């Protein structure tokens, strides 16, 4: 439970009373009650109001809002406002603004424009967080702290360059080591003085996003930037904890945002929170996977859905409305995957600037007679009905899919073999195959306890960090099933190739070696031809993108390539290792193959689908105190049915008893409890 002051799924979102007047506040209070709103996130971008100059702090407005909201029955998730520094700070101390990847010094404007390596910015941010915590630590409205907002953006200033050199000294100790791990004899880049090292920007080593001349340098720069942002966050975190040790602290993450390693951040967030903004055409399995990643950051602990839109977004190329019922459906999808809050951006629409067309609970028309408000109020009523029933319920998936931010950086920075290789997309292909089979999977990091799982899948495990080989081998020896793919085991943590044949350190575990990697053009494909039928897998399947040319050295060949000059070479292998097996998929298969392949592996480990259901039904199960809660979500425009088995369950939303075949209406939700 995030805070026992409010023992239910929190309902509310970002609220900006500083943009409105007293009569509007009174109307907000009335409409919050109608909608069942019980938590408001405030003070997200109020630094300029709280601190009009270097020496003055004015908390009178925030005092009044904290008191007003509490008296009206709304609790507060209090932000620190440090996502947008005041204009006076940028004018007086230009160092606080960022230098971009092109080497251009920014002026005041926008948000996320602060240089996280600026001592001035850090001093003022820490001081503000401390003053807020000291002032509001005992306020009855306070239920959570929210540091900064959607932390992001790299800085390329001289301050960051100097800090990077210090970081490198701590990591490697000497320039000799740096030169070795970066392979600087390539292109005559040997460094003889620390000050010769410059940041990998478009003025030096990088261009067009992730293209770089020196992968090791660019990889370390991303690690450094992650650490710099985290250090800055921790200044605020520790300042708050000093005064307010018992209230949970978070910052809102952004799903698969590439710039920060959220597994490292998770250790320093009391509760994970994140902002979910799928487009109308985002696959629902990708949204599910994003929720599972956020839950996986803290080993299955429930998370906060900090932001979603009640209907429309304002920043995507095509800002479609959420169709009737979809806001409710996607809110319950978050709850099904581990959310203990349902919070929106925003509670009332702004009248000006770039977010005035971003959806809100209270639209510009200003009253409750809108479709969005009616749907919001109905969801609020249901969440009141659910009470604390689902709080802190956990998943029990037996399949884990490895996801690693540093591996993603290395894959994206690689100078080949294909511009079409997208690490997140390859992860999603495997997740989606299980999703379509109604088999649950966790997204896990390398530090997770592997023994919790029967099957672990690691698509495109390009970078193999120290100790990972041993951890995987121990898992398989103990009876686990491990799956990895083409372009795995290639390099070490510094992006230096492991010599002796791909997949490097995984060669003995997998019982194969690869001599070449063929990159197929988008219009090209090959075939996976099964040696014999295996469950529902038989015949041939399409594959594309990359094809490893592998040789079996102890592994059983389950399928071979069907065409090109490597026709007949292995493409799918299985190698017995201890009590378990390790599988290698040497290419990127089509969806039909992956569903059959992963379905077979799970069946062999007695991992069964939650339900029998047609495409369009999502099934998720959470467990609490021995009671299971089966969520069935219909992502289609028509009624569908699912076979839930003979056990009678109770739908928490209607009280109806259900067994056998369960009908789920269009965009409908069932939450089925087996409590006796």
SEPAVEX-293541 format. One record per residue (C-alpha): residue number from 0; x negated, y, z. Coordinates in steps of 0.001 Angstrom, whole numbers, padded with zeros to 6 digits. Layout:
<rs>
pos_px_py_pz
NUM_X_Y_Z
...
</rs>
This chain:
<rs>
pos_px_py_pz
0_000000_000000_000000
1_-001457_003364_-001036
2_000063_005227_001908
3_002610_003886_004387
4_004346_007261_004563
5_006093_006194_001360
6_006529_002393_001293
7_007942_002075_-002245
8_006851_002482_-005846
9_006041_006175_-005998
10_008016_008148_-008553
11_007145_011611_-009801
12_004209_013233_-011543
13_002215_016357_-012316
14_003905_019559_-011199
15_002731_023120_-011800
16_004751_025478_-009568
17_002174_028235_-010169
18_003663_028554_-013667
19_007153_029312_-012310
20_009119_031573_-009960
21_011114_030989_-006761
22_014547_030466_-008412
23_012981_027810_-010662
24_011428_026089_-007650
25_014850_025843_-006039
26_016260_024301_-009221
27_013317_021898_-009338
28_014117_020700_-005827
29_017713_020017_-006817
30_016732_018122_-009956
31_013972_016158_-008215
32_016615_014789_-005852
33_018863_013884_-008777
34_016016_012028_-010483
35_014712_010241_-007377
36_011376_012072_-007573
37_009424_011581_-004343
38_005782_012430_-005227
39_004352_015489_-006978
40_000730_015812_-008087
41_-000141_019481_-007618
42_-003151_021797_-007730
43_-004715_020069_-010742
44_-005756_023297_-012504
45_-005471_025954_-009808
46_-009107_026761_-009050
47_-008829_030315_-010417
48_-005866_030966_-008127
49_-007512_029441_-005060
50_-010825_031251_-005569
51_-010490_034605_-007372
52_-014187_035414_-006866
53_-017345_033877_-005469
54_-016660_034763_-001836
55_-012860_034762_-001575
56_-010569_031783_-001005
57_-006805_032230_-000932
58_-004713_029200_000031
59_-001482_031057_000784
60_000309_029929_-002367
61_-000762_026304_-001913
62_000235_026435_001772
63_003719_027532_000778
64_004053_024857_-001909
65_002904_022044_000385
66_005441_023140_003016
67_008243_023652_000498
68_007803_020281_-001175
69_007665_018424_002125
70_010801_020127_003422
71_012611_019190_000218
72_011635_015511_000557
73_008721_015369_-001898
74_005293_014081_-000925
75_002092_015416_-002470
76_-000835_013861_-004299
77_-003227_016777_-003865
78_-005767_017495_-006597
79_-009013_019395_-006084
80_-008663_021649_-009169
81_-012254_021102_-010264
82_-011433_020091_-013854
83_-011434_023734_-014964
84_-013816_026261_-013418
85_-012710_029918_-013144
86_-013645_032518_-015745
87_-015606_034582_-013228
88_-017917_031607_-012608
89_-018724_031198_-016305
90_-019385_034919_-016664
91_-021607_035202_-013585
92_-023291_031798_-013961
93_-023376_030827_-017670
94_-025209_027604_-016766
95_-021921_026052_-015585
96_-020638_025712_-019153
97_-021714_022841_-021361
98_-023988_022576_-024361
99_-022431_020295_-026976
100_-023984_017504_-029040
101_-024816_019970_-031824
102_-026809_022116_-029399
103_-024233_024918_-029169
104_-023776_026686_-025837
105_-020098_026901_-024969
106_-018403_029963_-023515
107_-015510_029941_-021070
108_-012409_028218_-022395
109_-010523_024960_-022528
110_-011040_022460_-019723
111_-013678_019801_-019007
112_-016089_022545_-019975
113_-018258_022244_-016850
114_-021852_021078_-016873
115_-021872_018299_-014283
116_-025644_018734_-013863
117_-025346_022409_-012927
118_-026240_022935_-009249
119_-023956_025980_-009255
120_-020959_023992_-010468
121_-021698_021195_-008010
122_-022024_023623_-005102
123_-018701_025325_-005780
124_-016844_022082_-006547
125_-018034_020398_-003358
126_-017243_023491_-001290
127_-013701_023729_-002667
128_-013018_020033_-002028
129_-014272_020424_001535
130_-012117_023468_002231
131_-009027_021747_000832
132_-009618_018616_002907
133_-010246_020569_006088
134_-007089_022623_005561
135_-004626_019901_004547
136_-005991_016781_006261
137_-003076_016701_008719
138_-000344_018027_006464
139_002661_015662_006558
140_003211_015957_002779
141_-000236_014586_001868
142_-000236_010975_000620
143_-003265_010857_-001733
144_-006196_012883_-003066
145_-006869_013409_-006765
146_-010406_014569_-007671
147_-010947_016549_-010880
148_-008893_015260_-013839
149_-009691_012890_-016713
150_-013435_013280_-016178
151_-015240_013244_-019516
152_-017614_015022_-021920
153_-021382_014813_-022124
154_-023681_017810_-021698
155_-026859_018517_-023708
156_-028272_021499_-021827
157_-031842_021914_-020622
158_-030556_021272_-017094
159_-029273_017887_-018191
160_-032517_017172_-020045
161_-034519_017869_-016885
162_-032161_015705_-014822
163_-032449_012922_-017427
164_-036239_012876_-017050
165_-035879_012575_-013282
166_-033393_009721_-013791
167_-035846_007949_-016107
168_-038684_008276_-013588
169_-036524_006635_-010938
170_-035388_003853_-013269
171_-038708_002971_-014927
172_-041464_004507_-012812
173_-043860_005300_-015643
174_-043967_006476_-019243
175_-045705_003240_-020209
176_-042574_001330_-019226
177_-040308_003803_-021012
178_-042345_003487_-024195
179_-042128_-000292_-023975
180_-038385_-000617_-023314
181_-037550_001947_-026011
182_-040005_000412_-028511
183_-041363_003893_-029229
184_-044181_002695_-031471
185_-041436_002496_-034075
186_-041633_005711_-036130
187_-044496_006989_-033982
188_-042353_008105_-031054
189_-044801_007328_-028232
190_-044422_009750_-025303
191_-047458_010961_-023329
192_-045678_013498_-021113
193_-042217_013363_-019517
194_-041386_016795_-020937
195_-041736_015402_-024455
196_-038500_013442_-023949
197_-035487_015326_-025301
198_-031836_014368_-025198
199_-030500_012277_-028118
200_-028302_014933_-029734
201_-027678_015923_-033346
202_-030815_018044_-033026
203_-032906_014937_-032387
204_-031923_011253_-032635
205_-028131_011013_-033081
206_-025602_011951_-035734
207_-021951_011290_-036523
208_-020933_009962_-033139
209_-022720_006712_-032334
210_-025375_006675_-035054
211_-028851_006836_-033539
212_-032460_006219_-034482
213_-033377_004854_-031058
214_-030772_002633_-029421
215_-032700_002299_-026162
216_-032896_006071_-025671
217_-029251_006630_-026561
218_-028148_003753_-024344
219_-030053_005138_-021359
220_-028635_008604_-022000
221_-025114_007183_-021695
222_-026070_005430_-018461
223_-027518_008688_-017181
224_-024439_010701_-018120
225_-022201_008141_-016406
226_-024322_008458_-013256
227_-024358_012258_-013408
228_-020571_012471_-013599
229_-020255_009910_-010820
230_-022683_011842_-008586
231_-020594_014956_-009089
232_-017397_013086_-008254
233_-019007_011654_-005118
234_-019870_015121_-003846
235_-016144_015856_-003727
236_-015261_012366_-002499
237_-017640_012563_000465
238_-016597_016121_001281
239_-012972_014976_001524
240_-013757_011821_003494
241_-015632_013861_006093
242_-012398_015619_007039
243_-009767_013158_005850
244_-011063_009575_006151
245_-007739_007745_006109
246_-006091_009056_002936
247_-006938_007263_-000307
248_-008874_009132_-003000
249_-008742_008627_-006759
250_-009437_010266_-010086
251_-007397_009500_-013171
252_-009187_007233_-015641
253_-008317_006841_-019308
254_-008129_003143_-020125
255_-010755_002214_-022710
256_-012327_005693_-022770
257_-015832_004958_-024079
258_-017919_007576_-022299
259_-017991_006271_-018715
260_-018557_002844_-017179
261_-015395_002474_-015107
262_-016556_-000751_-013455
263_-019268_001295_-011740
264_-016782_004022_-010845
265_-014306_001551_-009363
266_-016573_000929_-006381
267_-016085_004584_-005410
268_-012339_004954_-005944
269_-010094_003920_-003064
270_-007400_003138_-005608
271_-007619_003064_-009397
272_-005400_005479_-011285
273_-005062_006011_-015003
274_-003171_007848_-017752
275_-001223_005737_-020249
276_-000425_007372_-023580
277_000288_004805_-026299
278_001546_006007_-029651
279_004785_004744_-031154
280_002810_002233_-033244
281_000320_001116_-030562
282_000634_-002676_-030196
283_002390_-003390_-026894
284_-000239_-006058_-026224
285_-002928_-003364_-026363
286_-001082_-001338_-023726
287_-000743_-004490_-021625
288_-004466_-005127_-022012
289_-005231_-001560_-020923
290_-003182_-002025_-017755
291_-004989_-005296_-017097
292_-008354_-003598_-017508
293_-007400_-000979_-014940
294_-006211_-003692_-012544
295_-009388_-005659_-013172
296_-011643_-002768_-012170
297_-011049_-003579_-008515
298_-010659_-007337_-008826
299_-006879_-007416_-009159
300_-005957_-004597_-006755
301_-002799_-002720_-007776
302_-003349_000661_-009397
303_-001616_004001_-009841
304_000011_004927_-013137
305_-000980_008589_-012749
306_000350_009901_-016049
307_002671_008898_-018839
308_005091_010998_-020826
309_008853_010751_-020256
310_009217_010936_-024033
311_006984_013001_-026289
312_003272_013757_-026334
313_001741_016861_-027839
314_-001787_015934_-028897
315_-001451_012908_-031160
316_-001263_013301_-034954
317_002409_012242_-034887
318_004150_012924_-031589
319_007155_010642_-031811
320_009897_010492_-029219
321_010152_007429_-027041
322_013293_005710_-028249
323_016181_005208_-025789
324_015183_002666_-023159
325_011479_002653_-024043
326_010353_004955_-021223
327_011980_002613_-018703
328_010601_-000455_-020505
329_007031_000867_-020601
330_007265_001992_-016970
331_008175_-001540_-015917
332_005422_-002901_-018152
333_002982_-000904_-016007
334_004577_-002224_-012803
335_004448_-005769_-014157
336_000712_-005471_-014771
337_-000077_-003992_-011376
338_001112_-000381_-011035
339_002442_000643_-007628
340_003362_004107_-008920
341_005274_005485_-011903
342_004155_009072_-012402
343_004649_011421_-015345
344_002928_014283_-016986
345_004839_016475_-016520
346_007796_017195_-014224
347_008747_020512_-015870
348_007687_021579_-019373
349_005311_024507_-019612
350_006543_027598_-021493
351_003253_028406_-023179
352_-000180_027186_-024304
353_-001096_023807_-025759
354_001088_021544_-023562
355_004415_023328_-024021
356_005554_020586_-026396
357_004443_017736_-024170
358_007490_015942_-022778
359_008725_016421_-019229
360_011389_015214_-016839
361_012893_018730_-016934
362_012993_019954_-020516
363_012965_023550_-021760
364_016758_023608_-021669
365_016359_023482_-017893
366_019272_021265_-016818
367_019986_017619_-016166
368_022213_017028_-019209
369_019547_015524_-021465
370_018852_011991_-022576
371_015377_012073_-021038
372_016634_013251_-017659
373_019448_010694_-017578
374_016981_007877_-018302
375_014547_009255_-015731
376_017219_009457_-013041
377_018378_005907_-013740
378_014816_004602_-013387
379_014438_006578_-010171
380_017575_004920_-008823
381_016227_001456_-009646
382_012872_002130_-008017
383_014682_003209_-004847
384_016586_-000076_-005001
385_013362_-002106_-005322
386_011914_-000470_-002198
387_008677_-002163_-001105
388_009520_-005548_-002652
389_006781_-005407_-005298
390_004155_-003327_-003510
391_000726_-004951_-003460
392_001885_-007971_-005457
393_-001020_-009588_-007351
394_-001570_-011586_-010490
395_-002873_-015158_-010578
396_-004304_-015465_-014096
397_-006703_-018339_-014712
398_-008162_-016840_-017890
399_-010690_-014011_-017677
400_-011853_-011900_-020624
401_-015210_-010209_-020092
402_-015353_-006516_-020922
403_-018519_-004484_-020370
404_-018951_-000778_-021111
405_-022722_-000974_-021557
406_-022301_-003856_-023990
407_-019796_-001693_-025868
408_-022284_001182_-026014
409_-024955_-001134_-027352
410_-022638_-002616_-030004
411_-021495_000817_-031136
412_-025041_002193_-031202
413_-026336_-000782_-033192
414_-027616_000076_-036670
415_-025649_-002778_-038185
416_-024547_-005311_-039127
417_-021123_-003862_-040042
418_-019365_-000545_-039673
419_-016195_-002611_-039270
420_-017345_-004174_-035994
421_-015290_-002681_-033169
422_-015914_-004235_-029756
423_-012547_-003215_-028290
424_-010687_-004541_-031323
425_-012438_-007897_-031026
426_-011556_-008064_-027324
427_-007951_-007272_-028203
428_-007756_-010062_-030805
429_-008447_-012644_-028105
430_-006194_-010939_-025562
431_-003353_-010669_-028085
432_-003568_-014370_-028979
433_-003001_-015262_-025311
434_-000341_-012562_-024952
435_001620_-014018_-027877
436_001394_-017463_-026244
437_002740_-016032_-022928
438_-000513_-016919_-021173
439_-001814_-014329_-018729
440_-005396_-013068_-018804
441_-007407_-010708_-016628
442_-009882_-008192_-018013
443_-012963_-008656_-015835
444_-016450_-007250_-015395
445_-019751_-009044_-015065
446_-019692_-008717_-011274
447_-016366_-010547_-010930
448_-016203_-013900_-009158
449_-016086_-016311_-012111
450_-014936_-019199_-009924
451_-011440_-017681_-009818
452_-010974_-018695_-013457
453_-010803_-021874_-015485
454_-011504_-020183_-018822
455_-013751_-017178_-019447
456_-013904_-015547_-022874
457_-016691_-013127_-023849
458_-016203_-011837_-027400
459_-019250_-010155_-028957
460_-021465_-010476_-025874
461_-024231_-008696_-027778
462_-026181_-007520_-024708
463_-027209_-010037_-022096
464_-028184_-008357_-018835
465_-030424_-009976_-016212
466_-028664_-012739_-014308
467_-025697_-013030_-016651
468_-026959_-016183_-018382
469_-027416_-017895_-015021
470_-023948_-016829_-013862
471_-022278_-018164_-017011
472_-024228_-021415_-016868
473_-023227_-021970_-013241
474_-019577_-021408_-014175
475_-019707_-023983_-016983
476_-021719_-026521_-014970
477_-019001_-026407_-012313
478_-016337_-027362_-014869
479_-015391_-024035_-016454
480_-014657_-023424_-020118
481_-016650_-020592_-021692
482_-016037_-019025_-025096
483_-018244_-016544_-026897
484_-018559_-015417_-030469
485_-020769_-014209_-033271
486_-023179_-011348_-032462
487_-023725_-012555_-028900
488_-026922_-012990_-026882
489_-028829_-010824_-029346
490_-030523_-008239_-027104
491_-031488_-007528_-023513
492_-030271_-004591_-021393
493_-032616_-002216_-023284
494_-031360_-003287_-026718
495_-034573_-005210_-027459
496_-033988_-008391_-029461
497_-034537_-011698_-027668
498_-036864_-013580_-029999
499_-036655_-017284_-030795
500_-033307_-017379_-032585
501_-029852_-016057_-031823
502_-027959_-016336_-029460
503_-031096_-015853_-027392
504_-030759_-016865_-023754
505_-027391_-018538_-024466
506_-028909_-020981_-026966
507_-029265_-023886_-024542
508_-025777_-023408_-023087
509_-024133_-023280_-026512
510_-026242_-025933_-028219
511_-026623_-023927_-031436
512_-028940_-021413_-033064
513_-028222_-018793_-035706
514_-030668_-017724_-038393
515_-028673_-015086_-040288
516_-025561_-012927_-039958
517_-023522_-012221_-043085
518_-021500_-008995_-043170
519_-018395_-009264_-045330
520_-016871_-006326_-047182
521_-013316_-005417_-046071
522_-011781_-007203_-049062
523_-013837_-010368_-048514
524_-013019_-013415_-046400
525_-014123_-016973_-045758
526_-012370_-020031_-044323
527_-012545_-021973_-041091
528_-011984_-025593_-042082
529_-011232_-027962_-039206
530_-013168_-031223_-039135
531_-010057_-032912_-037733
532_-006750_-031928_-036182
533_-006932_-030550_-032650
534_-003543_-029909_-031128
535_-001811_-027543_-033533
536_-005104_-026621_-035203
537_-005529_-028348_-038544
538_-006458_-027486_-042089
539_-008062_-024117_-042786
540_-007777_-020528_-041525
541_-008979_-017163_-042777
542_-011940_-015355_-041229
543_-013722_-012121_-042055
544_-015983_-009283_-040839
545_-019106_-011222_-039791
546_-020267_-014801_-040290
547_-023130_-016276_-038290
548_-025069_-018944_-040155
549_-025593_-021425_-037350
550_-027156_-024858_-036830
551_-025941_-027322_-034219
552_-028607_-028570_-031837
553_-026555_-030745_-029536
554_-023170_-029052_-029940
555_-020226_-030837_-031534
556_-019108_-029252_-034797
557_-015344_-028691_-034743
558_-015013_-026641_-037936
559_-017126_-025543_-040894
560_-017156_-022649_-043351
561_-015077_-023289_-046441
562_-016848_-021185_-049059
563_-019868_-019129_-050141
564_-023442_-020378_-050108
565_-023076_-021430_-046456
566_-020066_-023634_-047163
567_-020217_-026619_-044840
568_-022262_-024909_-042133
569_-020751_-024942_-038613
570_-018352_-022131_-037677
571_-016794_-023539_-034485
572_-018749_-025625_-031996
573_-018303_-027101_-028525
574_-021169_-028023_-026229
575_-020817_-030073_-023064
576_-022796_-028534_-020230
577_-022561_-030002_-016761
578_-018890_-030585_-015998
579_-017652_-027958_-018469
580_-017846_-026861_-022088
581_-019151_-023836_-023970
582_-017576_-022888_-027303
583_-019055_-020714_-030039
584_-016879_-018994_-032649
585_-019285_-017871_-035363
586_-016929_-015461_-037124
587_-013853_-013266_-036614
588_-010853_-015588_-037146
589_-007282_-014773_-038061
590_-004522_-014604_-035436
591_-003114_-018062_-036229
592_-006449_-019718_-035518
593_-006958_-017826_-032265
594_-003505_-018692_-030969
595_-004042_-022373_-031683
596_-007627_-022437_-030428
597_-006961_-020621_-027151
598_-003708_-022480_-026644
599_-005627_-025765_-026877
600_-008282_-024653_-024396
601_-005672_-023513_-021903
602_-003630_-026684_-022258
603_-006741_-028772_-021542
604_-007207_-026779_-018326
605_-003474_-027092_-017456
606_-002930_-023369_-017946
607_000634_-023234_-019222
608_002712_-020433_-020755
609_004883_-018589_-018247
610_007956_-019033_-020447
611_009025_-020229_-023853
612_010039_-017107_-025704
613_010103_-015629_-029215
614_007750_-012891_-030363
615_008754_-009581_-028841
616_009182_-010896_-025306
617_006410_-010077_-022870
618_006113_-012209_-019741
619_004072_-011278_-016684
620_004014_-012766_-013203
621_003020_-011171_-009906
622_002902_-012932_-006558
623_003326_-011628_-003010
624_003548_-013614_000223
625_004223_-016829_-001698
626_007057_-015292_-003737
627_006619_-014993_-007490
628_008121_-012207_-009570
629_008537_-012999_-013256
630_008861_-009918_-015480
631_010494_-010407_-018867
632_010292_-007365_-021135
633_011992_-007144_-024512
634_010012_-004906_-026856
635_012482_-005245_-029739
636_015671_-003529_-030875
637_017825_-006636_-030406
638_018741_-009065_-027633
639_016384_-012019_-027212
640_016347_-015050_-024931
641_013607_-016865_-023033
642_013493_-020309_-021468
643_012398_-019761_-017842
644_012810_-023371_-016693
645_015209_-024946_-014246
646_014220_-022968_-011120
647_016971_-020534_-010175
648_015753_-016975_-009800
649_017346_-013675_-008799
650_017078_-010578_-010966
651_015993_-007798_-008599
652_017619_-005126_-010769
653_021103_-006644_-010993
654_021301_-009328_-008311
655_022291_-011898_-010955
656_021189_-015537_-010591
657_019293_-016807_-013623
658_017966_-020217_-014674
659_017401_-022033_-017951
660_017920_-019543_-020752
661_017658_-015880_-019800
662_019018_-013213_-022135
663_017117_-009930_-022242
664_018862_-007006_-023969
665_017134_-004737_-026457
666_014370_-002805_-024637
667_015592_-004549_-021506
668_013798_-005762_-018388
669_014390_-008662_-016005
670_012450_-008981_-012748
671_013121_-012503_-011543
672_012273_-013493_-007974
673_012087_-017101_-006768
674_012577_-016062_-003129
675_014866_-018524_-001378
</rs>
